[in-house]
Amino acid sequence: MKNVVVVGSQWGDEGKGKIVDWLSEQADIVVRFQGGHNAGHTLVVDGVTYKLRLLPSGIVRENKISIIGNGVVIDPWALLDEIEEIKSKGIKISTDNFIISESANLILPFHREMDEIREDSAGKGKIGTTRRGIGPAYEDKVGRRSIRVMDLRSENNLDHRLELVLMHHNAIRKGLGKEIFEKNKLKMDLMKIAPKILKYSQPVWLKIDQFKKQKKKILFEGAQGILLDVDHGTYPFVTSSNTVASSAATGVGCGPNSINYVLGITKAYTTRVGEGPFPTELKDEIGEILGKRGREFGTVTSRKRRCGWFDGVLVRQTIKISGIDGIALTKLDVLDALDEIKMCVEYELDGKKIDYLPAAVEDQIKIKPIYKTFPGWKTPTNGIKNIDELPDNAKNYIYAIEDFIQSKISSISLSPEREDTILIENPFDI
């Protein structure tokens, strides 16, 4: 049996929801391995739309087990609200089909407030976070002072852990002139919801080992995109976790040999939410056309996405960094109306040509894209099921992408509808 990791090969928002939904139907186990409720997947199953933020995509399907791994940071109140929201649509969520890692770290109210305080005070230097406390929660995790799911089991232990973390946060809050957090009220709020969270809690690493022995198909589901990886992205305009495929092993508790195939979800153009470098960004009519045709608004925040041409240099780089085996090319239909289409194949930095994204943000901002231009196809592609039936200019563009990024395109998505997909190879069957 193959185990598949799904990652975004750009800045997120590549259209993972549809592809992950299709793969989750084939999988036995679906696992979220990093991020928090700052990223969302929109699924449409039997005409019903589900907007998932923390819950893995397998939760909307019967006979699947969905898992939140230790690499995820969990806002417990947001999770419980999401569970109720999904249940209201007729989905059953129980200890039989849903597991939370006992080692997962919690996002608490002071994390959300710290996120807002920093963004509001940063001015032009703001990151463009979703203000949901993701970054501050990961900071506490690395600082060894965070509250984990397992800490909810004991009131005495929780009291001690809260004392440690609030000692840190209240010192900062005092320095910023903010009201300090009161420990006892927060402890009472947490103890009130503890049973609702703890009933799903298990050692996920052990469960994954059992599922592997049972030859179950496991789908590892990432959030955001590789260009937002805290190590390999456009730092500091990144998220606070590792979004590359290898973090699936760390964020769940299994060896890298558990990963058999890495699928990179890749948009046929490029988008980005929030601040940070974007070499191929279009601030013109074409950018507006891409945004409108692609409905480029965030699932979680509804923020308008910045749009630009496909950046082959970036995608080729993320493929190498994340060990991507195949690409699911999405939203090709958004380009149907354009007279010509461009792909970035090189950069110019200080008068010199380079073939990779430099690490320094100062250089990332200065680089100028060098494009290769393709004629558009000016005809609808929705409903096409075979790559041979695509317009010649569309096929030429697809093959040029495949050749440049040095990775096979395994599927092509031509609309948000599941049936509008050209399948070339199935990651679970390879």
C-alpha positions in Angstrom: 0.0 0.0 0.0 1.2 3.5 -0.8 1.2 6.4 1.7 0.9 9.8 0.0 1.9 13.3 1.3 0.1 16.3 -0.2 1.8 19.6 -0.1 1.4 23.0 -1.8 4.3 23.8 -4.1 3.7 27.6 -4.0 2.4 30.0 -1.3 -0.6 28.0 -0.5 -4.2 28.3 -1.9 -3.2 26.1 -4.8 -6.5 24.3 -4.8 -5.6 21.4 -2.5 -9.1 21.0 -1.3 -10.4 19.3 -4.4 -7.4 17.1 -4.9 -7.2 16.1 -1.2 -10.9 15.3 -1.3 -10.4 13.0 -4.2 -7.4 11.3 -2.6 -9.2 11.0 0.8 -11.9 8.9 -0.8 -9.2 6.3 -1.7 -7.3 6.6 1.7 -8.1 4.7 4.9 -6.5 7.3 7.2 -6.2 11.0 6.7 -3.7 13.0 8.8 -3.1 16.7 9.3 0.6 17.1 10.2 1.3 20.9 10.6 -0.3 24.3 10.8 -3.4 25.4 12.6 -6.8 26.9 11.8 -5.1 29.6 9.7 -5.5 27.6 6.5 -8.6 26.0 5.1 -9.7 23.4 2.6 -13.1 23.7 0.8 -14.6 20.4 -0.1 -17.8 19.8 -2.1 -19.2 16.3 -1.6 -22.6 15.4 -3.1 -23.5 19.0 -3.5 -22.7 20.0 0.1 -19.9 22.4 0.7 -17.6 21.9 3.8 -15.1 24.5 4.9 -12.5 22.7 7.0 -9.8 24.5 9.0 -8.4 22.0 11.5 -10.4 18.8 10.7 -8.7 16.6 8.1 -10.6 16.2 4.9 -11.3 12.5 5.5 -13.8 13.5 8.2 -16.6 14.1 5.7 -16.4 10.6 4.4 -17.7 7.4 6.0 -15.3 4.7 7.1 -12.3 6.9 7.2 -10.2 7.7 10.3 -9.1 11.4 10.6 -6.2 12.4 12.7 -4.7 15.7 14.0 -1.0 15.1 14.5 1.4 16.4 17.1 2.8 18.9 14.6 -0.5 20.8 14.5 -1.3 23.7 16.9 -4.9 23.5 18.1 -7.2 26.2 19.2 -9.5 23.9 21.3 -12.5 26.3 21.1 -12.2 26.7 17.4 -11.9 22.9 17.0 -15.0 22.3 19.0 -16.9 24.9 17.0 -15.8 23.3 13.8 -16.8 19.9 15.0 -20.3 21.2 15.7 -20.5 23.0 12.4 -19.6 19.8 10.5 -22.0 17.7 12.6 -24.8 20.1 11.7 -24.3 19.1 8.1 -25.0 15.4 8.9 -21.4 14.2 9.4 -20.7 11.8 12.3 -17.7 12.6 14.4 -16.8 10.2 17.2 -13.9 8.5 18.8 -14.3 5.8 16.1 -13.3 8.1 13.3 -11.4 11.0 14.9 -8.1 11.1 16.8 -6.1 14.0 18.3 -2.5 13.6 19.2 -2.0 13.9 23.0 1.2 15.8 22.2 -0.4 18.5 20.1 0.1 22.0 21.4 -2.8 24.3 22.2 -3.4 27.9 21.0 -4.8 29.9 23.9 -6.4 33.4 24.0 -3.2 35.2 24.9 -1.6 33.7 21.7 -4.3 35.3 19.6 -3.9 38.6 21.3 -0.1 38.6 20.9 -0.5 37.9 17.2 -2.8 40.9 16.9 -0.6 43.1 19.0 2.5 42.4 16.9 0.7 42.8 13.6 -0.8 46.1 14.6 2.5 47.5 15.9 4.6 46.3 13.0 3.5 48.9 10.4 5.1 48.3 7.1 7.0 45.3 8.5 3.9 43.3 9.2 3.9 39.6 8.1 0.3 39.5 7.1 -0.7 36.7 9.5 -4.3 35.5 10.0 -4.1 36.8 13.6 -5.2 33.4 15.0 -2.3 32.9 17.3 -0.4 30.3 15.3 3.0 31.9 15.5 3.0 32.7 19.2 1.8 29.1 19.9 4.7 27.6 18.0 7.1 30.0 19.8 5.9 28.6 23.1 6.2 25.0 21.8 9.9 25.7 20.9 10.4 27.5 24.2 9.2 24.4 26.1 6.5 26.3 27.9 3.3 25.5 25.9 0.2 23.7 27.1 -0.3 20.3 25.3 -3.5 18.2 25.0 -2.2 15.8 27.6 -1.9 18.6 30.1 -5.7 18.9 30.3 -5.8 15.5 32.1 -4.7 16.9 35.5 -5.9 20.2 37.1 -2.7 20.4 39.2 -0.5 19.8 36.2 -2.4 22.4 34.1 -2.1 24.9 37.0 1.7 24.5 37.0 2.0 24.7 33.2 -0.2 27.8 33.0 1.9 29.4 35.7 5.0 28.9 33.5 3.6 30.1 30.3 1.9 33.1 31.8 5.0 34.2 33.6 6.5 34.7 30.1 3.5 36.2 28.4 2.5 38.5 31.3 6.0 40.0 31.5 5.7 40.9 27.8 2.2 42.2 28.2 3.2 44.4 31.1 6.0 45.8 29.0 3.6 46.6 26.3 1.1 48.2 28.7 -1.5 45.5 28.2 -3.6 43.9 30.9 -2.1 40.7 32.3 -3.9 37.4 31.9 -5.6 35.8 34.9 -4.6 32.2 35.4 -7.5 30.9 37.3 -10.2 32.0 34.9 -8.2 30.5 32.0 -7.7 27.3 33.9 -11.4 27.0 34.6 -12.2 27.7 30.9 -9.8 24.9 29.9 -11.0 22.4 32.5 -14.6 23.0 31.3 -13.8 21.9 27.7 -11.1 19.3 28.7 -13.4 16.2 28.5 -14.6 17.2 25.1 -11.0 17.3 23.8 -9.5 14.5 25.8 -12.0 11.9 24.6 -10.3 12.0 21.2 -6.8 12.1 22.6 -4.4 9.2 21.8 -0.7 8.5 21.1 -0.8 9.1 17.4 2.6 7.7 16.6 1.4 4.4 18.0 -1.8 4.4 16.0 0.1 5.2 12.8 2.4 2.3 13.5 -0.6 0.0 13.9 -2.2 1.3 10.7 1.0 0.7 8.8 1.1 -2.9 10.0 -2.5 -3.3 8.8 -1.5 -2.1 5.4 -3.8 0.9 5.5 -3.5 3.7 2.9 -2.5 6.9 4.7 -2.9 10.3 3.3 -0.7 13.0 5.0 -2.4 16.4 4.5 -0.4 19.6 4.8 -1.5 23.2 5.1 -0.2 26.3 3.3 2.6 25.9 0.8 6.3 25.3 0.7 7.2 28.9 0.0 5.7 29.6 3.4 8.0 27.1 5.1 9.7 28.7 8.1 13.1 27.4 6.9 12.7 27.3 3.1 10.1 30.0 2.3 10.3 33.7 1.8 11.5 34.4 5.4 10.4 36.3 7.4 7.1 36.4 5.4 6.3 32.8 6.2 4.2 30.7 8.5 5.7 29.3 11.8 5.9 25.6 10.9 7.7 23.4 8.3 5.4 22.9 5.4 7.7 20.6 3.4 6.8 17.0 2.8 9.4 15.6 5.2 7.6 17.3 8.2 4.8 14.8 7.7 7.0 12.3 9.4 7.9 14.6 12.3 4.4 16.0 12.7 2.8 12.6 13.1 5.5 10.4 14.6 6.7 8.0 11.9 9.9 7.5 9.9 10.5 9.1 6.5 10.2 5.6 5.0 6.5 5.8 5.7 6.2 8.3 2.8 6.0 6.6 -0.6 4.8 9.5 -2.8 4.8 13.3 -2.5 2.2 15.1 -4.5 2.7 18.8 -5.0 -0.4 20.8 -5.7 0.5 23.6 -8.2 -1.7 26.4 -9.6 -1.3 27.1 -13.3 -0.5 30.7 -12.3 0.7 32.1 -8.9 -1.1 33.7 -6.0 -0.1 34.9 -2.6 -2.0 36.1 0.5 -0.5 38.6 2.9 2.8 40.5 2.7 6.2 39.4 1.2 8.1 39.1 -2.0 6.2 38.0 -5.1 8.4 38.2 -8.3 5.7 37.6 -10.9 2.9 39.6 -9.3 0.6 41.4 -11.7 -0.8 44.7 -10.5 -2.7 45.3 -13.7 -5.8 44.2 -15.6 -4.4 40.7 -16.2 -3.9 40.3 -12.4 -7.5 41.4 -11.9 -8.8 38.9 -14.5 -6.9 36.1 -12.8 -8.4 37.1 -9.4 -11.9 37.3 -10.6 -11.9 34.1 -12.8 -10.0 32.2 -10.1 -12.2 33.5 -7.3 -9.1 34.3 -5.4 -10.3 34.9 -1.9 -9.1 33.0 1.2 -11.2 30.1 2.6 -10.5 31.1 6.2 -10.0 34.9 6.0 -11.8 35.9 2.8 -8.8 38.1 2.1 -8.1 38.9 -1.6 -5.2 37.1 -3.0 -2.4 38.7 -5.0 -2.1 37.2 -8.5 0.7 36.7 -11.0 2.1 34.6 -13.8 3.3 31.0 -13.2 6.8 31.1 -11.6 8.7 28.1 -12.9 11.8 29.0 -11.1 10.0 28.9 -7.7 8.1 25.6 -8.4 11.2 23.9 -9.6 13.0 24.9 -6.4 10.2 23.7 -4.1 10.0 20.4 -6.0 13.7 19.8 -5.1 13.4 21.0 -1.5 10.3 18.9 -0.8 11.1 15.8 -2.9 7.9 16.1 -4.9 7.2 13.1 -7.2 4.4 14.5 -9.2 2.4 17.6 -9.7 -1.4 18.2 -9.7 -1.8 21.2 -11.9 -4.9 23.2 -10.9 -7.0 26.0 -12.2 -5.8 25.7 -15.8 -9.3 26.8 -16.9 -8.7 30.3 -15.3 -6.3 31.0 -18.2 -8.9 30.1 -20.9 -9.7 33.7 -21.7 -6.2 35.1 -22.1 -4.6 36.1 -25.4 -1.1 35.2 -24.1 0.3 33.5 -21.1 3.7 34.0 -19.5 5.9 31.7 -17.4 8.9 32.9 -15.4 12.0 30.9 -16.4 14.8 33.0 -14.9 15.5 36.0 -12.6 17.7 39.0 -13.0 19.4 40.3 -9.8 21.7 43.3 -9.9 22.3 42.9 -13.6 23.1 39.1 -13.4 20.8 36.2 -14.3 20.1 33.6 -11.7 18.0 30.4 -11.8 16.9 30.2 -8.2 15.2 32.3 -5.5 17.9 33.8 -3.2 17.5 33.4 0.5 17.8 37.1 1.5 14.5 39.0 1.5 16.3 42.1 0.2 17.3 40.1 -2.9 13.9 38.5 -3.3 12.3 42.0 -3.4 14.8 43.2 -6.0 14.8 40.3 -8.5 13.1 40.8 -11.8 11.4 37.9 -13.6 12.4 36.9 -17.1 9.5 35.4 -19.0 8.8 33.0 -21.8 5.5 33.8 -23.6 3.0 31.3 -24.9 -0.1 32.0 -27.1 -3.4 31.5 -25.3 -6.0 29.0 -26.4 -9.1 31.2 -26.1 -11.6 28.4 -25.6 -13.2 26.7 -22.6 -11.5 23.6 -21.2 -14.2 22.7 -18.6 -15.4 19.1 -19.1 -12.4 17.8 -20.9 -11.4 14.4 -19.6 -8.4 13.5 -21.7 -5.2 15.5 -22.1 -5.2 14.8 -25.9 -8.6 16.6 -26.2 -7.1 19.9 -24.8 -6.4 22.7 -27.2 -2.9 22.5 -28.7 -1.8 25.8 -27.1 -3.0 24.5 -23.7 -1.0 21.2 -24.2 2.1 23.2 -25.3 1.9 25.3 -22.1 1.4 22.2 -19.9 4.3 20.3 -21.5 6.5 23.4 -21.2 5.8 23.5 -17.5 6.5 19.8 -17.0 9.8 20.1 -18.9 10.9 23.2 -17.0 10.1 22.2 -13.5 11.5 18.7 -14.1 8.5 16.8 -12.6 5.7 14.8 -14.0 2.2 16.3 -14.1 0.0 13.6 -12.6 -3.4 15.4 -13.0 -4.9 18.6 -14.4 -7.9 20.3 -12.7 -10.2 22.3 -15.0 -12.7 23.6 -12.5 -13.7 23.3 -8.8 -15.9 20.3 -9.7 -14.3 16.9 -9.0 -15.4 15.5 -12.4 -13.5 18.3 -14.3 -10.1 16.5 -13.7 -7.8 14.9 -16.2 -6.1 12.0 -14.4 -2.8 10.9 -15.7 -1.5 8.8 -12.8 -2.9 8.0 -9.4 -0.4 8.5 -6.6 -1.9 5.6 -4.6 -1.5 3.1 -7.5 2.1 3.9 -8.4 
